[in-house]
Amino acid sequence: MKMEQRERQSNPFDAHFRCTRDVDGWNFEVGTVEWPHPSQAVTVWKSFRKWKKEPGSKMLILARAAAERRFCSRCEFCGELRLNGHMLDRKTCHGCASEHLGVCF
C-alpha cells in the first residue's frame, strides 16, 4: 500500500483512476474533466469496469490501459498523455494550444 501511495504522489495522473467497492462488487472508475463554466474544471467520476470479486493487479493494469485509450489523448507537441477534458482537440493539450497556437483560455 505504501508503494501505491508513493507512486500516486509521483504521478499526479494516477489520481484520476481508482477502484472502489460497493454492495455489488468492485468498480474501476475514471475521474474525467468537465467544464461547467469556462474557467472552472470539475472532476466527474465515471464507472468504467465492474467486477464481482476483487480484481488482481493484472486486471487493474488492463482496465487502466483501456481507460487511457478511451478517456485520454497524447499531445502531438509535448507528447504528454492528458485527460480529454484537458485537450483542445484530440491532438493538442490546452497548454500547447496556448503556447504554439495562440489560443487563450
TAPEDA-V28593 format. One record per helix or strand. SS is the DSSP state (H for helix, E for strand). FROM is the first residue (numbers start at 1). LEN is the number of residues. If there is no record, write none. Layout:
ss=(SS & SS)
from=(FROM & FROM)
len=(LEN & LEN)
This chain:
ss=(H & H & E & E & E & H & E & E & H & E & E & H)
from=(2 & 12 & 17 & 25 & 40 & 57 & 72 & 81 & 84 & 87 & 92 & 94)
len=(9 & 5 & 6 & 13 & 12 & 15 & 3 & 3 & 3 & 3 & 2 & 8)
